[in-house]
Amino acid sequence: MEILICTDGSKSSLQSAELVRKLGFPVTTRIITLGVSENKVDVEKLTGSMSQIDKSLGKAYALTQKLRYGNPIDEILAEALESSCDLVAVGGGREQLGLLHPQVGSTTSRLARKLHTHFLVARNLPEELGKILVCTGGDAPANDTMKLGGAWISKTIAQIGLLHVIQSSHLGSVTREISEISNKKQSFEDKQPHELLLERARQQLRDAGVSSEIVLRIRSGLVVEEILNELSDGGYQLLVVGAHFQPGRDRWQGTLLDDVTDQLLNRSTCSLLII
């Protein structure tokens, strides 16, 4: 496995490396630390940051430092492609967060839309990952989210919230937790489609290696708003979500403000793993 950790010399870049460490990727993982200089006057700052990242990761991984010159987005994309990276990790910053309509043109958002690989954004990282929210749906990308996302969070001891949002334009929302015990007592015929969907997703997480507690959650309302509400209500520190990526095409289609993943990337205040 290949992970690309990008730094601009900021403290948030160090958080991305710390999040990689907390997720506990296998020791066979190769990690490239990349700094991109736009004006060649920040080289010392970038090399210092890369050294700090390598130190924080310790000797568990094969580490390589690289310095490139040019536009950060272009150079990160080029390195991700040339190195065949499975995951790109960055610090998310928070200067655009908390606004009703954030800066959709932010570097992180523009980078995510162009990447043809998986993306990890670190924000407000706590000492320990205690709760992770995984979102699922009825489409094919959700299967990849459960299988790959599940494998990548399986080394944590965090409680997993597994959420499905029933989309509704009605005002207000309905939230329900499915008890695993009571759910087992229901016959197959008595279960609703969304309950069966969540059960299948839970089993996919188990098959991917997740052994910690998984709590099934159903919310009804506007998808983005309900995911953000669940993040806030539940106090989660990491959101795992699919991006509906299709090889050979841009990751996201349509206008940005209509895209669930892009809105979550810009509006959530916790870390995100985009599969």
C-alpha positions as CSV (number, residue, x, y, z in Angstrom):
1,M,0.0,0.0,0.0
2,E,1.2,3.5,-0.8
3,I,0.2,6.6,1.1
4,L,1.0,10.2,0.1
5,I,1.1,12.7,3.0
6,C,1.2,16.3,1.8
7,T,2.5,19.2,3.8
8,D,2.5,23.0,3.3
9,G,4.4,23.5,6.5
10,S,1.4,24.1,8.6
11,K,0.3,22.4,11.9
12,S,-2.7,20.9,10.1
13,S,-0.3,19.0,7.9
14,L,1.2,17.3,11.0
15,Q,-2.3,16.3,12.0
16,S,-2.7,14.3,8.7
17,A,0.3,12.3,9.6
18,E,-0.9,11.7,13.1
19,L,-4.3,10.5,11.7
20,V,-2.5,8.1,9.5
21,R,-0.6,6.8,12.5
22,K,-3.8,6.4,14.6
23,L,-5.5,4.4,11.9
24,G,-2.7,1.8,12.2
25,F,-2.0,0.9,8.6
26,P,0.1,-2.3,8.1
27,V,3.9,-2.1,8.5
28,T,4.3,-3.0,4.9
29,T,2.8,0.4,4.0
30,R,5.1,2.8,2.0
31,I,4.6,6.4,3.0
32,I,5.8,9.4,0.9
33,T,5.9,12.8,2.5
34,L,5.6,15.5,-0.1
35,G,6.2,19.2,0.2
36,V,5.4,21.5,-2.8
37,S,7.2,24.8,-3.1
38,E,5.6,27.6,-5.1
39,N,8.3,30.2,-4.8
40,K,11.4,28.4,-3.5
41,V,11.6,30.6,-0.4
42,D,9.7,28.1,1.7
43,V,11.9,25.1,1.1
44,E,13.4,25.2,4.6
45,K,9.9,25.3,6.2
46,L,8.7,22.4,4.1
47,T,11.7,20.2,4.7
48,G,11.4,20.9,8.4
49,S,7.8,19.9,8.3
50,M,8.5,16.7,6.4
51,S,11.1,15.7,9.0
52,Q,8.6,16.3,11.8
53,I,6.1,14.1,10.0
54,D,8.6,11.3,9.5
55,K,9.5,11.6,13.2
56,S,5.9,11.3,14.3
57,L,5.4,8.2,12.2
58,G,8.4,6.5,13.8
59,K,10.2,3.5,12.3
60,A,7.1,1.5,11.6
61,Y,6.9,2.4,7.9
62,A,9.2,2.7,4.9
63,L,9.4,6.5,4.6
64,T,10.4,8.7,1.6
65,Q,10.6,12.5,1.4
66,K,10.0,14.3,-1.8
67,L,10.1,18.0,-2.7
68,R,8.4,19.3,-5.8
69,Y,8.2,22.8,-7.3
70,G,5.1,24.4,-8.9
71,N,1.4,24.6,-8.3
72,P,0.5,22.5,-5.2
73,I,-2.6,20.9,-6.7
74,D,-0.9,20.0,-10.0
75,E,2.2,18.6,-8.2
76,I,0.2,16.6,-5.7
77,L,-1.9,15.1,-8.5
78,A,1.3,14.3,-10.5
79,E,3.0,12.6,-7.5
80,A,-0.1,10.6,-6.6
81,L,-0.3,9.3,-10.2
82,E,3.5,8.6,-10.6
83,S,3.7,6.8,-7.3
84,S,0.4,4.9,-7.7
85,C,-0.8,6.1,-4.3
86,D,-3.8,4.4,-2.7
87,L,-4.5,7.2,-0.3
88,V,-3.6,10.9,-0.3
89,A,-3.7,12.6,3.2
90,V,-3.7,16.3,3.8
91,G,-4.5,18.7,6.7
92,G,-7.9,20.2,6.2
93,G,-7.5,23.5,8.0
94,R,-10.6,25.3,9.3
95,E,-10.5,28.8,7.9
96,Q,-13.5,28.0,5.7
97,L,-15.5,26.1,8.2
98,G,-18.6,27.1,10.1
99,L,-20.0,29.2,7.3
100,L,-23.4,28.6,5.6
101,H,-21.7,28.6,2.2
102,P,-18.0,27.9,2.6
103,Q,-15.3,28.5,0.1
104,V,-16.0,25.8,-2.4
105,G,-12.9,26.7,-4.3
106,S,-10.6,25.9,-1.4
107,T,-7.4,24.0,-2.2
108,T,-8.7,20.9,-0.4
109,S,-12.0,20.8,-2.3
110,R,-10.4,21.4,-5.6
111,L,-7.8,18.7,-5.0
112,A,-10.4,16.2,-3.9
113,R,-12.4,16.8,-7.1
114,K,-9.4,16.0,-9.3
115,L,-8.0,13.1,-7.4
116,H,-8.6,9.6,-8.8
117,T,-7.8,7.9,-5.6
118,H,-8.9,7.9,-2.0
119,F,-8.6,11.0,0.2
120,L,-8.0,11.6,3.9
121,V,-8.5,15.0,5.4
122,A,-7.4,15.7,9.1
123,R,-9.3,18.3,11.1
124,N,-9.5,18.9,14.9
125,L,-7.9,15.6,15.6
126,P,-8.4,14.4,19.2
127,E,-5.9,12.4,21.3
128,E,-7.9,9.2,20.7
129,L,-10.4,8.2,18.0
130,G,-13.4,7.3,20.1
131,K,-16.2,7.5,17.6
132,I,-16.3,7.1,13.8
133,L,-19.3,7.7,11.6
134,V,-19.7,5.6,8.5
135,C,-22.3,6.5,5.9
136,T,-24.0,4.0,3.6
137,G,-26.6,4.0,0.9
138,G,-28.2,1.7,-1.6
139,D,-25.8,2.3,-4.5
140,A,-22.7,0.3,-5.6
141,P,-20.1,2.8,-4.2
142,A,-21.4,2.1,-0.8
143,N,-20.1,-1.5,-1.0
144,D,-16.6,-0.2,-1.6
145,T,-17.0,2.3,1.2
146,M,-17.8,-0.6,3.6
147,K,-15.2,-2.9,2.4
148,L,-12.2,-0.6,2.0
149,G,-13.2,2.0,4.6
150,G,-13.9,-0.8,7.0
151,A,-10.5,-2.3,6.5
152,W,-8.8,1.1,7.0
153,I,-10.6,1.8,10.3
154,S,-10.5,-1.8,11.6
155,K,-7.3,-1.3,13.7
156,T,-9.0,1.4,15.8
157,I,-11.1,0.7,19.0
158,A,-13.5,3.4,18.1
159,Q,-17.3,2.8,18.3
160,I,-18.7,2.8,14.8
161,G,-21.9,4.7,14.0
162,L,-23.3,3.2,10.8
163,L,-25.8,5.8,9.3
164,H,-28.3,5.6,6.5
165,V,-30.3,8.8,5.7
166,I,-33.7,8.4,4.2
167,Q,-33.9,11.4,2.0
168,S,-36.9,13.6,2.6
169,S,-37.7,17.3,1.7
170,H,-40.2,17.6,4.6
171,L,-39.3,20.0,7.4
172,G,-37.9,18.4,10.5
173,S,-36.2,15.1,10.8
174,V,-36.7,11.7,12.4
175,T,-33.8,9.8,14.1
176,R,-33.9,6.2,15.1
177,E,-31.4,3.7,16.4
178,I,-31.8,0.1,15.5
179,S,-31.1,-2.2,18.5
180,E,-29.1,-5.3,17.4
181,I,-30.9,-7.5,19.8
182,S,-34.5,-6.5,18.8
183,N,-33.4,-6.5,15.2
184,K,-32.4,-10.1,15.4
185,K,-35.9,-11.0,16.7
186,Q,-37.6,-9.6,13.6
187,S,-38.3,-12.0,10.7
188,F,-36.8,-11.2,7.3
189,E,-40.3,-10.3,6.0
190,D,-40.9,-7.8,8.9
191,K,-37.7,-5.7,8.2
192,Q,-37.8,-2.5,6.2
193,P,-35.5,-2.1,3.1
194,H,-33.3,0.4,5.0
195,E,-32.9,-2.0,7.9
196,L,-31.8,-4.8,5.6
197,L,-29.4,-2.3,3.9
198,L,-27.9,-1.4,7.3
199,E,-27.6,-5.1,8.3
200,R,-25.7,-5.9,5.1
201,A,-23.4,-2.9,5.6
202,R,-22.7,-4.0,9.1
203,Q,-21.8,-7.4,7.9
204,Q,-19.5,-5.9,5.3
205,L,-17.7,-3.9,8.0
206,R,-17.3,-7.1,10.1
207,D,-16.0,-9.0,7.0
208,A,-13.5,-6.1,6.5
209,G,-12.1,-6.7,10.0
210,V,-14.1,-4.2,12.2
211,S,-14.4,-5.8,15.7
212,S,-15.5,-2.8,17.7
213,E,-19.2,-1.9,18.5
214,I,-21.3,-1.0,15.5
215,V,-24.4,1.1,16.2
216,L,-27.0,1.3,13.4
217,R,-28.5,4.7,12.9
218,I,-31.4,5.9,10.6
219,R,-32.2,9.5,10.0
220,S,-34.8,11.1,7.8
221,G,-34.5,14.5,6.1
222,L,-32.0,16.3,3.9
223,V,-29.0,14.1,3.4
224,V,-26.2,16.6,4.1
225,E,-28.0,18.3,7.0
226,E,-28.7,15.0,8.7
227,I,-25.2,13.7,8.3
228,L,-23.9,17.0,9.8
229,N,-26.5,16.7,12.6
230,E,-25.5,13.2,13.4
231,L,-21.8,14.2,13.5
232,S,-22.7,17.0,16.0
233,D,-25.1,15.0,18.1
234,G,-22.9,12.0,18.3
235,G,-19.6,13.7,18.8
236,Y,-17.8,11.7,16.1
237,Q,-14.1,12.5,15.2
238,L,-13.9,10.9,11.8
239,L,-16.5,10.6,8.9
240,V,-16.1,7.8,6.4
241,V,-18.1,8.5,3.2
242,G,-18.1,7.4,-0.4
243,A,-17.5,9.7,-3.3
244,H,-19.3,8.0,-6.2
245,F,-16.0,7.8,-8.1
246,Q,-16.0,6.4,-11.7
247,P,-12.7,5.6,-13.3
248,G,-11.9,7.7,-16.3
249,R,-14.2,10.5,-15.2
250,D,-14.1,13.4,-12.8
251,R,-14.8,12.1,-9.3
252,W,-17.9,14.2,-8.8
253,Q,-20.5,15.2,-11.3
254,G,-22.8,18.2,-11.5
255,T,-22.6,21.5,-9.6
256,L,-20.5,21.5,-6.5
257,L,-23.3,22.7,-4.1
258,D,-25.5,19.8,-5.2
259,D,-22.9,17.2,-4.3
260,V,-23.2,15.5,-0.9
261,T,-19.6,14.6,-0.5
262,D,-18.3,18.0,-1.5
263,Q,-20.6,19.8,0.9
264,L,-19.5,17.5,3.7
265,L,-15.9,18.1,2.9
266,N,-16.4,21.8,3.1
267,R,-18.8,22.0,6.1
268,S,-17.8,19.2,8.5
269,T,-15.4,20.2,11.3
270,C,-14.1,16.6,11.9
271,S,-11.7,14.5,9.8
272,L,-12.9,12.8,6.7
273,L,-12.0,9.6,4.9
274,I,-13.4,9.8,1.3
275,I,-13.5,6.4,-0.4
